[in-house]
Amino acid sequence: MRSDHRARHLRTERYAAGLFSTVFHAPDLAPEVRPGQFVMLEIPGRVRPYLRRAYSVADARPETGEVEFLVKTIGAGTAALEEIPGGSTAGLLGPLGNAFSIADLPDRARVAVVAGGIGAAPFPLLYRALTKAGIAGDLFLGGRGEKDLAFRPRFDGLVTGETFLATDDGSLGERGLVTEVFRNRARDARYARLFACGPMPMFRALARVAADLAVPAEFSTEAEMGCGFGACLGCVIPAVAKPFIISCSEGPILSPEKIQW
């Protein structure tokens, strides 16, 4: 059930400049979060950002009450989160949105997880669910260069399949787009489902690949959110069956067939 949780900041781990994970103690929230859901986060006493910011939950541990976020510093909101002192509190409104679906996957299924840069944020928790369900999941990580993927040790011991890396400049893994690395692998892998998160240009290309290969897909859409529960209409996405989809309340997990590319 959605609630406003007062969470105590525990620690921050930095992977590279402006790329970090941050962990809060939120014992009532941690057991409720499902893979792909998000929270609206507020740091009390800050003038900027004025509104809460949406963050995918990277991981949640009910046994310890820990809730983790994997973040790239971009503006005032993410900078405030990177600088938050240990022991201070934040407001976490959540869990919000829908979740990735794995319960209907067949036994011994194999899935693909595709992330563009910090689009990897919701996937540690997804991998915990895949492990529990006994499902193999290949991980495809893509970025402009090696620095964009500095967080990859966060997935050590979590990935239930193979890992494939791609960078635009060839500094890590294969040179090129992660969507093409996925296409080449998916021709023979016969994935039961594709889970993805990243920028809209990546989604657009990935939607074509998924359609060509007839792979069912679920995208964790990244839209600017003002409220997180459908009131402000700040996160709308052009849709096929109607003018738009409200990403925060109808998503953020959406099948690409619903989106007007």
Phi, psi and omega in degrees: 000138181293129178214162175262108186261134172269113189246140179264130180287130182259310185195161175230135175242125182259130180261328178197173179302121178075016180225115190206165168242147181225141190237136178238155173264110181220075190295335178276337180275318187308317181287346186268341188282133174250155184303127179103345179282168184221173174230159168260119189254135178233133173257108184301147176085000180264132174282321175238131001282149182288319180263160173296160178242145180273133176225128171296142175281118181283321182203153177214131182239099181302328184290335179246348183078014183273140175232127187243147175233138176253122197224146169246129181286120182236314183221201185298321183294311180290327177295320178297322179291322179295329185266359186298130182287149175299139180090346178282169185247157175220155175264124180243104178271115183172186358286147183239154176079179178269187187227163172297144181256124177231348186296333183268003180288142181289162177302142179060027177291156172237132182238167176242140176239117184242126182231134173259105179060231182290359170299350175290352189308316184276003194269338174303317179292324176298318180294328175297320179291321178296319178299315181297326181274355180072033183252131177281134180225113176285139181253128177243114179248129179229149178198176178292321181205182184301322182300324181295341182248024182295343180279000188301332175299341178297340181263000178300128179081357181258324188292128183266004177222217178266159177243133179234131182244144179215137176226147181300322185264000179076012182285346177208132180068210180281146175280128178133192184274142180295333178295325179284325175298318177296316180303313182297321180286319188290341179302326184250344188279335179055061181290140177282335179198153176243127173249133184216152172208137181168194181285160183301320177301323176295316178302317182300314179292320183291327178298320178294318180297314181298320179293317180298323184263000179057044177258119176300138187226152173227124182252132172271099189284141179253097179238149178293126184241132178262326183239320178097357181218026168091008183272323189269342181059031179274352187241030185287148180234134179303135186240167181273311187275348180206173185301318182204162174250137174274106190299320187288325184261329177266347178234215010281354181275117183227148172280140184298337180295339181277345187263137177273104184278000000 
